[in-house]
Structure formats: structure tokens, C-alpha cells
């Protein structure tokens, strides 16, 4: 069901909705968004999150970041609106689906990383002496010189083709900014798995400095725990 898919992929999870929800209270990163885990559990945290050495409670989450403790490798929040655009959704789509689930979007978090265009500050013009009329006091015989005020007005000589080209360049620049703004370089090295999980034995695996396991196309498979010799899917 489409509504359940939206919940599972974090777009309709706390704090991006006002409803706190049940289940695990840990912060997890899904689709680049830091949200409440919500996995079923008996206590405050599910079995997966309780193994996380860098566990952060969702109550630490505030608009734009965290109060004190932050998740491992946290740098900044991703823009919610850019994320849903990449996934093919709009705010209107999410509001409609949220109503079907008796949920409501928390716009403070939805817009927490939106760029605010500041108004151009008007420059203060110092009072200057009017020199448009110049008198030559040294030579009374010289005629009075009257100069025109200000600079000649610049005229826009662009034609319609120039305007169309400029609009296309702006759209291309916006798309490029959207595509590459959230890309971070991660250094990994080949990883040879020696555990008993059959699903990982035949895969080409890679590990980063935080013990996060990736496959050969860059998908995150889970966290590796050396003491258990296990790969645990943290998004399960």
C-alpha cells in the first residue's frame, strides 16, 4: 500500500509528522533523513538500535539538528523538500497521504533546511554636495557650465532569444545544484566476510571506517559487529 510505503521510507515519520508514534525511540537515518525508528520493541529501543554504540534518543532531535548528542558521522540535515522531489513526491502528495493515515505534516521540520532568500539591502547614499552647476570663481569672464545630472540610463538590448537562453541556463544550474548538493565522498576498502550469514558470502563487500558494509553498487547493507562476526541491517 502506498501509504505504508511512505511510512517505511521515513517521509511520514516523526518528526516530519506531528504524531510521535509507537515503537523504538532511537534516531535512525533513512533516505538521508533523521527520523524515529518505530520498530516494535518491549522497552524504549529495538534489538537493532540497542546494539548501536552511538544511539541517540529521538528527543534529542530539534529543528535543524540535535540538542547535544548527535548520530555517528552527522554533519548536517538534508533538505526534506529536495529528498521528496528526488523520490518523485510533492508536499501536496504527502499531505494527502498523511490525512488518510490520520497524520499531519510538521512544517517546522519540513522546512528546516530550506534556503531563505534574503532581500537585497539598499545601500545608504551619503549626502553629497550638488556639483551639477559649477562656477569658475577664478575667472568671472568664463561662462557658467551646467552639467547633466547622473549617468546615462542603460538600456536592455537583449532580445527574446537571449532571455530564453538565460532561463534554460538557470534551470540547468538548479538541477545540477539539486543533484550534487548532498553527495558526500565515503572511503571504503574490500571486506572479506567470514561469518555464517549465507546471503553475504557470495557478495562483493566493502567496509568504511565506521564498520558500515556496502555492496559493489554502493548500497548500504548494514553494520558489521566484529565481536559477533555479523552484519546487522540497521534499517530492518
N, C-alpha and C positions, 0 to 999 in steps of 0.2 A: 504494500500500500504506500502511496506517495507520501502521506503524512508521516508514517513510521520511518520512512527513509530519511526524511528531513530531520527527525529527531536523532536518528542514529548517526547522521553525518554532522551533528553539532549545530546546525543552523537554527534549530528551535530548542536549544538547551540553555539553562541558566548559566551566565547572567544575561544572555541576549533575549531571554523572555523573563517576565516578572515572577513567574511561578517557580519556586525553589525545587520542587520535585522530590522524589524518593530516591533511596539507594545511596551509593558511595558518595562521600562528601569531598573526595580528593579532586584536585585540579588536574585535568588531562589536556593534552594538545591534540586536537583533531582538525584536520584540514587547515592547519595553521592558526586555529582559534583556541584560546584557553577557556575551557568550559568545565562544568561539573560532570564528574564521571557517570553517576547514576546507575552503575552496575549494582545488581542486587547483592546485599550483604546483611549479616546479622548485627554487626557493630557499625562503627562510623565509616569503615573502609572495606573495600572488597579484597579478595585474596591477592589479586594482581597488584593493586596500589599499595597494599601493606608491605610488599617487598621492595618498594621504591625507596631508596636511601634519601632522595630529595623530595619526599612527599610534602605537598603544600595543601592546606585546607582551603576550600572554596571561599571561606570567609575572609581570606587574605586578599581576594580579588577585588579591586576597585576600578573605577573608570580610568583607563589609560595605563593600568599596571597593577602593582601589588603594594600592600602596606609596608611589609618588611621582608619576609622570606619570599624568595622567587623560585620558580621551577629551574631545573638544571639547564644551563645554556640559554637562559632567557635574555634577550636583547631588547626587543620592543614588541608591542602589539601589532598584529596585522590589521589592515583596514577591512572591516566586516563587509562593507559595500563592494569593495574590489573582489573579495573572496566569493560572494554570491554571484557576482557578474561572471567570474570565471567558470562557475558551476552551472550557469545558464538560468539563474533565478533573478527576480527583481523584488524590491521591497513590497510591491503590491502582491506578488505571488505568495510571499511568506506571511503577510498579514492575513490573506485569505485562508491559507492552510492553518495558521495559528488559531483563527476563530473556530475552525472545525474541531480543533483539539481543546477548546476552551483555554487557550493560551493567549498572551498578549505580548507584543514586542516591547522590550525596554529600550527606548530610543536613545537614552543616555549612553548605553554601551554600543548600540548600533552605530552611532555617530562619533564614538570616542576618538577615532583616528582620522576623521575626515579633515581634509585640508580646508582651512578658513582663509578665504581671500581677503586680505586686508585692504582697506581703502587707501588710495594714494594720498599721502599727506601734502597739503598745499604748502608750498614754500612761502615763507614770510618775506615780503618785499620791503626792504628798508626805504624809508623816505629819502628821496634824493632831490637835490636842487634841480628845478626845471631849467635845462640849458637849451631848450628849443629856440630861444631867442638870445642871440649873442651880440653884445655891444662891444665895439672896439673903443675902449676908453682912451687908448694912447693916441689915436688919430681920429679926431672928430670929423675929418673930411670923408672918412671911409663910410660907405652906405651900411645900414644895418642889415645883417644877414639873418634870414629866417630859415631854420632847418625843419624839415618834416619830422614829426614825432614817430618813434617806434620803428620796427623793422618791416620790410615789405611782407605781406601775407603770403605764406607758402600755399600753393595750390596743389591739390591732389591730382596728379596726372596719370594715375593708374587706370587702366581700362578694366572691363568686366573679366577678361581672361586672367589678368593679374590677380584679381580678387578670388577667382575660383582656385587658382594655384595655391594661394595663401591658405585658403580653407582646407585644401587637401593636405598640405604640409602640416597644419595644426592637428588634423585628425590622426595622421601617421605618427606624429610625435606623442600624442596622448596614448595611442595603442602601445607604442614602444615603452613608454613610462610604466604602463599598467603591466606589461609582460615581464619586465625585468626589475621592477622596483623591489620585489620581495625575494629575489634569488640570492641565497647565501651559499658560499663555497664550503663544502664539507670534505675534509681529508680522510680517506679510508685506506685500508690495506686488506689484501686477501685473507680470508679466515677459513681455517680447516676445522670443520665441526666433527667431534669425536663422540658425541652423546648418543642417546638411544632413540631420538625422535626421527622416525623414518622419513618424514616429509622434508627434512633439511639435508639428508645425507647425499642426495644426488644434485643439489643445487650449487651454483657458484655463489659463494657468500663473501661479504665484505664487512669489516667492522671499523667503527670510528673510535676516537679516543674516549668516548663516553660509553663504550660497550653496546652501542646500538648496531643491530645487524641489518644489512641491506642485501637485496638480490642484485643480479647483474644489470637490471634496468633502473636501479635507484629507489625501488620501493622499500619502505621500512617494514621489516618482518617482526621485529620485537627487540627486547633487551636480552643480552647474554649474561647469565649469572654463573661465574666460574665455579663457585662452591657447589652448585647444583649441577653444573655442566648441562644447563638447559637454556633454550631460547624461549622466552615468555612473551607472547603477544600482548603488549600493554594496551592495545585498543580493543581487545576481545571483550 
